[in-house]
């Protein structure tokens, strides 16, 4: 393939030889004339040894590697990667009549860095995180519709907030293929309204599917508080699990409205559920002691960059302390961090600092992570972002 060549500095090829998918800007010796953001480029070591091909972009991560070999990045390439990804999801038994919501492409974890694809029934929501994937969106959409047995008819492109703003790409959220037909998806037999048009991320947080199912098993006979509920995923699992009362809290009135719709969709209007649009810290401060014996804390990322780690850890400690001090003996706490910049060890220390602060004895029942349709490339440990703990509060 006759791609423009990016040459690395001496000794900077070692990470690519270990199959890490990123080339940082500081590792580059020279760029070819005329190279623009989103272009496909070959990467060579300082001695001219080919190291693969990838998408070039301006920024700290200068190249996202698509292959460690010099291959053509064309429709056949995307067809192969997408079909491999679908075969994995099918082998995980995620494509069932009672489950049609799953992540089909998880960036580096599926050897397609810069690309996210979530499937909700017959609709795939495509999200680009790099200019290269933005330019490839039409090819990707076409190949998604051609995956045998996937049943994808509609492809919605949603990248207005995920692409680097300095690239001046002006992406439009729109249907590339097909059109709106239904917003109802099914996860483990529960129905969900998914707002991929205006909701967060691709419309739903698929990465908590396994953890929601685990919560269901703890819910019988308990009074459940679902903080940062978004569209109520944990709430409807708690109700199916036999919770006697479920309260859902989110600062967004739109999220609370969608939570109520999802509860009614599955359990009608008489479910023991109520939702509140209020700030989480205020709600925890004002709620009476002992009101809930199962609490879910699933906040948005407190640290999106390493510079925010210290404040984020303080935030996790404060949040967990406020919950723990109000929970009766024998309670269960599901607590999470989705901040990629926060390590498992840092999060665990923040939570245990919270327990010590309020003088509670705490035991770990489970240590949680992202599900199998959010795979982690073994050469890219940065892909492990979701961490959680199930705690027994004494």
C-alpha positions in Angstrom: 0.0 0.0 0.0 1.4 3.4 -1.0 0.5 5.4 2.2 2.4 8.4 3.4 5.1 7.5 5.9 5.4 8.7 9.5 8.9 8.0 10.8 9.5 7.5 14.5 12.4 8.6 16.6 15.1 6.1 17.4 14.0 3.7 20.1 10.3 4.8 20.0 9.1 1.7 18.1 9.2 -0.6 21.1 5.6 0.0 22.1 4.3 -0.7 18.6 6.4 -3.9 18.6 4.4 -4.8 21.7 1.2 -4.1 19.7 0.1 -1.0 21.7 -2.3 0.8 19.4 -1.2 4.4 20.0 1.6 6.5 18.7 2.2 9.6 20.8 3.3 12.9 19.2 6.6 13.0 21.1 7.6 9.7 19.5 7.5 11.1 15.9 10.7 12.2 14.1 9.1 13.3 10.9 5.7 13.7 9.1 5.3 13.6 5.4 4.3 16.8 3.6 0.6 17.3 3.1 -0.5 14.8 5.8 -3.9 15.9 7.2 -6.0 14.9 10.1 -7.9 11.6 9.5 -5.5 10.4 6.8 -4.3 6.9 6.8 -0.5 6.7 7.2 2.1 4.0 7.4 4.4 4.1 10.5 8.1 3.2 10.2 10.8 2.8 12.7 13.8 5.1 12.5 15.7 2.5 10.5 12.8 2.2 8.0 11.2 -1.0 9.4 7.4 -1.0 8.7 5.3 -1.1 11.9 1.8 -0.9 10.5 -0.8 1.6 9.4 -3.2 3.9 11.3 -5.3 7.1 11.4 -3.3 10.3 11.9 -4.6 13.1 14.0 -3.2 16.3 15.7 -2.8 15.9 19.4 -1.1 13.9 22.1 -2.2 10.6 20.5 -0.9 11.2 16.9 -1.7 7.9 15.4 -4.3 5.2 16.3 -3.0 2.0 14.8 -5.4 -0.1 12.7 -3.1 -2.9 11.9 0.5 -3.9 12.7 0.8 -4.9 9.0 0.8 -2.6 6.0 -2.7 -3.5 4.7 -5.4 -1.7 2.8 -7.9 0.2 5.0 -10.9 -0.3 2.8 -14.4 -1.8 2.9 -12.9 -5.3 3.1 -10.9 -4.3 6.1 -13.9 -2.9 8.0 -16.1 -5.8 6.9 -13.6 -8.3 8.4 -13.2 -6.4 11.7 -16.9 -5.9 12.1 -17.8 -9.5 11.4 -15.2 -10.6 13.9 -16.7 -8.3 16.5 -20.2 -9.7 15.8 -19.1 -13.3 16.0 -17.7 -12.6 19.5 -21.0 -11.0 20.7 -22.9 -14.0 19.3 -20.6 -16.4 21.0 -21.2 -14.5 24.3 -25.0 -15.2 23.7 -25.8 -11.5 23.6 -27.9 -11.7 20.4 -31.0 -13.4 21.8 -34.7 -12.6 21.4 -34.7 -11.4 25.0 -31.5 -9.4 24.6 -30.9 -7.1 21.6 -28.9 -4.4 23.2 -25.1 -4.8 23.2 -21.9 -3.1 22.3 -20.7 -4.3 18.9 -17.4 -2.4 18.6 -15.4 -1.2 21.6 -12.6 0.8 20.1 -9.1 -0.7 20.8 -10.8 -3.7 22.4 -12.0 -4.7 18.9 -8.9 -3.5 17.1 -10.8 -0.5 15.7 -9.4 2.4 17.8 -11.6 5.5 17.7 -14.8 3.7 17.0 -17.8 2.8 19.2 -20.9 1.0 17.9 -23.8 0.1 20.1 -26.7 -1.9 18.8 -30.3 -1.5 20.0 -32.4 -3.9 18.1 -32.3 -3.0 14.4 -30.5 0.3 15.0 -26.8 0.7 15.4 -25.5 3.9 16.9 -22.1 4.8 15.5 -19.8 7.1 17.4 -16.4 8.3 16.1 -13.7 9.5 18.5 -11.1 10.2 15.8 -11.2 12.1 12.5 -10.2 9.0 10.7 -13.3 7.1 11.8 -15.4 10.1 11.0 -14.2 10.0 7.4 -14.9 6.3 7.3 -18.4 6.5 8.7 -20.2 5.7 5.5 -18.1 2.7 4.7 -18.6 1.5 8.3 -22.4 2.0 8.2 -22.7 0.1 4.9 -20.7 -2.8 6.3 -22.7 -2.9 9.5 -25.9 -3.4 7.5 -24.2 -6.3 5.7 -23.3 -8.4 8.7 -25.1 -11.7 8.4 -27.7 -12.3 11.1 -27.1 -9.0 12.9 -30.4 -7.5 11.6 -29.0 -4.0 11.5 -31.3 -1.8 9.2 -30.6 1.6 10.6 -27.3 3.4 11.4 -27.4 6.6 13.4 -24.3 8.6 13.5 -23.8 10.5 16.8 -20.4 12.1 17.1 -21.0 15.9 17.7 -19.5 15.7 21.2 -16.9 13.0 20.8 -14.6 14.3 18.0 -11.7 16.7 18.7 -13.2 20.1 18.3 -9.9 21.5 16.9 -10.3 19.3 13.9 -13.1 21.5 12.6 -15.1 18.6 11.3 -18.5 19.9 12.0 -20.1 16.5 12.5 -23.9 16.2 12.3 -25.9 13.7 14.3 -28.0 12.0 11.7 -29.1 8.7 10.2 -26.6 7.5 7.7 -28.7 4.5 6.8 -32.4 3.8 7.4 -34.5 5.9 9.7 -36.2 5.9 13.1 -38.5 2.9 13.7 -38.6 2.3 17.5 -36.6 3.4 20.5 -37.4 0.2 22.5 -34.6 -2.3 23.1 -34.5 -5.4 25.2 -31.9 -6.3 27.8 -32.2 -9.6 29.7 -35.9 -9.6 29.1 -36.5 -6.0 30.3 -37.7 -3.4 27.8 -36.0 0.0 27.6 -36.7 3.3 25.9 -33.3 4.3 24.5 -32.8 8.0 23.5 -29.9 7.9 21.1 -31.1 11.1 19.5 -30.7 13.4 22.5 -29.5 11.2 25.4 -26.0 10.8 26.8 -23.4 8.7 25.0 -25.2 6.4 22.6 -28.4 6.6 24.6 -27.9 4.0 27.3 -25.1 2.6 29.4 -24.8 -0.9 28.2 -21.6 -1.4 30.2 -23.6 -1.9 33.4 -25.7 -4.8 32.1 -24.0 -7.6 34.1 -23.8 -5.4 37.2 -27.5 -4.6 36.9 -28.3 -8.3 36.7 -26.2 -8.9 39.9 -28.1 -6.1 41.6 -31.4 -7.9 40.8 -30.1 -10.9 42.8 -29.6 -8.7 45.9 -32.9 -6.8 45.7 -35.5 -9.0 47.1 -37.2 -7.4 50.2 -34.9 -4.4 50.1 -35.5 -0.7 49.9 -33.4 0.5 47.0 -31.9 3.9 46.2 -30.6 4.4 42.6 -28.4 7.5 42.5 -27.5 9.1 39.2 -30.2 6.9 37.7 -30.1 8.3 34.2 -32.8 6.2 32.4 -33.4 3.8 35.3 -31.5 0.7 34.3 -30.7 -0.4 37.9 -34.2 0.6 39.0 -36.0 -1.8 36.8 -33.7 -4.7 37.6 -34.3 -4.0 41.3 -38.0 -4.0 40.8 -37.9 -7.3 38.9 -35.7 -8.7 41.7 -38.4 -8.1 44.3 -37.5 -4.8 45.9 -40.2 -3.5 48.1 -39.4 0.1 47.3 -37.2 1.8 44.6 -36.3 5.5 44.5 -34.4 6.9 41.5 -32.5 10.1 41.7 -30.9 12.2 38.9 -30.2 15.9 38.5 -31.7 15.8 35.0 -35.5 16.1 34.8 -35.4 14.5 31.3 -33.6 11.5 32.7 -36.1 11.2 35.5 -38.9 11.3 33.0 -37.4 8.5 30.9 -36.8 6.5 34.1 -40.5 6.7 34.9 -41.4 5.7 31.3 -39.1 2.6 31.5 -40.6 1.6 34.9 -44.1 1.9 33.5 -43.1 0.0 30.3 -42.1 -3.0 32.3 -44.3 -2.9 35.5 -47.2 -0.6 34.8 -48.2 2.4 36.8 -48.5 0.7 40.2 -44.8 -0.3 40.7 -43.4 0.7 44.1 -41.2 3.3 42.5 -40.7 7.1 42.6 -38.1 9.3 40.9 -36.7 12.7 41.9 -34.9 15.3 39.9 -32.5 16.7 42.5 -28.7 17.0 43.1 -27.2 13.8 44.4 -25.2 15.3 47.2 -28.2 17.3 48.4 -30.4 14.2 48.3 -28.0 12.1 50.3 -27.6 14.9 52.9 -31.3 15.3 53.4 -32.5 11.7 53.3 -33.3 10.2 56.7 -31.1 7.6 58.3 -32.0 4.0 57.5 -34.3 4.9 54.6 -32.6 2.5 52.2 -30.7 -0.8 52.7 -29.4 -1.1 49.1 -27.8 1.9 47.5 -26.4 2.3 44.0 -23.8 5.0 43.4 -23.0 5.2 39.7 -21.9 8.8 39.0 -20.6 10.3 35.8 -16.8 10.4 35.4 -15.4 12.6 38.1 -12.0 12.7 36.3 -11.7 12.7 32.5 -8.1 13.8 32.6 -5.2 13.0 34.9 -5.1 16.6 36.1 -8.4 16.0 37.8 -7.5 12.9 39.7 -7.0 14.5 43.1 -10.3 16.3 43.1 -12.1 13.2 41.7 -10.8 11.0 44.5 -12.1 13.6 47.0 -15.4 13.5 45.3 -15.7 9.7 45.4 -14.7 9.7 49.1 -17.3 12.4 49.9 -20.1 10.7 47.9 -19.5 7.3 49.5 -19.2 8.7 53.0 -22.5 10.5 52.7 -24.2 7.3 51.6 -22.5 5.0 54.2 -23.3 7.1 57.2 -27.0 6.9 56.4 -27.2 3.2 55.7 -28.4 0.7 58.4 -26.4 -2.3 59.5 -26.6 -5.1 57.0 -27.0 -2.8 54.0 -25.5 -3.4 50.5 -23.7 -0.7 48.6 -23.0 -0.9 44.8 -20.5 1.8 44.1 -18.8 2.6 40.8 -16.2 4.8 39.0 -16.2 5.1 35.2 -13.2 7.4 35.2 -10.5 5.9 33.0 -7.9 8.1 34.7 -8.7 6.5 38.1 -7.2 3.1 38.8 -8.9 0.3 40.7 -6.5 0.8 43.6 -7.2 4.5 43.8 -10.9 4.1 43.7 -10.8 1.3 46.3 -8.7 3.5 48.6 -11.2 6.4 48.2 -14.1 4.2 49.1 -12.3 2.7 52.1 -11.3 6.2 53.3 -15.0 7.0 53.2 -15.8 4.0 55.4 -13.1 4.9 57.9 -14.3 8.5 57.9 -17.8 7.6 59.0 -16.6 4.7 61.2 -18.3 1.8 59.4 -17.1 -1.8 59.1 -17.2 -2.8 55.4 -16.6 -6.1 53.6 -16.1 -6.6 49.8 -18.6 -9.0 48.3 -17.7 -8.5 44.7 -15.3 -6.5 42.6 -16.9 -5.4 39.4 -15.7 -4.3 35.9 -17.1 -3.9 32.4 -18.8 -6.7 30.6 -17.4 -9.0 27.9 -18.8 -6.9 25.0 -16.5 -4.1 26.2 -13.4 -6.2 25.8 -9.9 -5.0 26.9 -7.1 -5.3 24.4 -4.4 -7.1 26.4 -1.8 -4.7 24.8 -3.9 -1.7 25.8 -4.6 -1.8 29.5 -6.0 1.8 29.3 -9.2 0.2 28.0 -10.1 -1.0 31.4 -12.2 2.0 32.7 -15.2 0.7 34.7 -14.5 -0.4 38.2 -17.0 -1.1 41.0 -17.4 -2.7 44.4 -20.3 -4.4 46.1 -19.9 -3.8 49.8 -21.6 -5.1 52.9 -22.0 -2.3 55.4 -22.0 -3.2 59.1 
